[in-house]
Amino acid sequence: MKRSQPSGAQKRKKRKEKEEKKNKYRAAGEGTSSSAQGASNTQATEARNTQPASVAFVLTYFNVRGRAEPIRLMLKDQGKEWTEITVTMEMWQQGALRESCLFGQVPKFQDGDLTLYQTSAIRRHLARKFGVYGKDDKEASLIDMMDDSLQDLQTKYFTLIFQNYDTHKENYIKELPRHLAPYEKILACNKGGFLVGKQISFADYLLLLLLQHHQVLSPTALDNFPALQTYRDKLSARPNIKAYMESDAYRNRAISPNGKQ
Ligand SMILES: N[C@@H](CCC(=O)N[C@@H](CS)C(=O)NCC(=O)O)C(=O)O
């Protein structure tokens, strides 16, 4: 049987419904009308208010450090402003935001008319933009290598936090020196004081955060790693990083959504 074609009025109705759905998401996402975002709205609004008109960075993520923190840390260290759209579980579960994200996940990052997903791509995009991707191709490749290895460590850490914290924490801490040793070796050799070369790179932001988070997990984690300690202190003393890490925005933002750390 021939299916009946939707009439013009039906088509218009469908279009209107679609538009309404989109607007609903927009309002919730920007946090201007949704009470679900609570305190985080203030942060997003503050960022918007202090942002020069020419800056159009927008980061969409949950109110945790998680995968977004290396992005935030790089933006802070480089003195950039951005608008933070804080996603609540309630918003996420509604589904419209998830459906609007290319791979159904956040972080989402907007740089003007460019929308990016995938943390690594976002970080590398900003690193190229800010000139923290090495002085030449050789350094860039070494930075990629360091960052990929750090992401391996981050994945191990996330697995512990999200999947088997109670049963595996002790063993994880026992194994940790083996995972930190390569960075100790690199930093002891590199007189530039960074993972690669003589200037900070996007990989350094991830290492600094991983060191901090592992020290929360195990306060003695760096005891036998003098070069890592010096490195942590040096990076943490960079004025913008110091100010950020002493701020409530950073301190009050949980490392993970399940409270494990
Ligand atoms: N490979 C992706 C992974 C992103 C990812 O796992 N995002 C999580 C938050 S950290 C997420 O969106 N979870 C919600 C979901 O998958 O429904 C990236 O690095 O950006």
The ligand as a Tripos MOL2 file, in Angstrom:
@<TRIPOS>MOLECULE
LIG
   20    19     1     0     0
SMALL
NO_CHARGES

@<TRIPOS>ATOM
      1 N1         38.0630    9.5580   23.4570 N.3       1 LIG1
      2 C1         37.1900   10.5340   24.0280 C.3       1 LIG1
      3 C2         36.5070    9.9540   25.2410 C.3       1 LIG1
      4 C3         35.4810   10.9130   25.8010 C.3       1 LIG1
      5 C4         34.7480   10.3460   27.0050 C.2       1 LIG1
      6 O1         34.9490    9.1960   27.4390 O.2       1 LIG1
      7 N2         33.8740   11.2020   27.5760 N.am      1 LIG1
      8 C5         33.0970   10.8380   28.7220 C.3       1 LIG1
      9 C6         33.3490   11.8110   29.8480 C.3       1 LIG1
     10 S1         35.0170   11.7590   30.3580 S.3       1 LIG1
     11 C7         31.6320   10.9350   28.3570 C.2       1 LIG1
     12 O2         31.2410   11.7600   27.5570 O.2       1 LIG1
     13 N3         30.8330   10.1060   29.0020 N.am      1 LIG1
     14 C8         29.4160   10.1060   28.8490 C.3       1 LIG1
     15 C9         28.9080    9.0400   27.9170 C.2       1 LIG1
     16 O3         29.7190    8.3510   27.2760 O.co2     1 LIG1
     17 O4         27.6760    8.9060   27.8520 O.co2     1 LIG1
     18 C10        37.9750   11.7920   24.3800 C.2       1 LIG1
     19 O5         39.1540   11.6930   24.7140 O.co2     1 LIG1
     20 O6         37.4190   12.9010   24.3070 O.co2     1 LIG1
@<TRIPOS>BOND
     1     1     2 1
     2     2     3 1
     3     2    18 1
     4     3     4 1
     5     4     5 1
     6     5     6 2
     7     5     7 1
     8     7     8 1
     9     8     9 1
    10     8    11 1
    11     9    10 1
    12    11    12 2
    13    11    13 1
    14    13    14 1
    15    14    15 1
    16    15    16 2
    17    15    17 1
    18    18    19 2
    19    18    20 1
@<TRIPOS>SUBSTRUCTURE
     1 LIG1         1 GROUP 0 **** ****
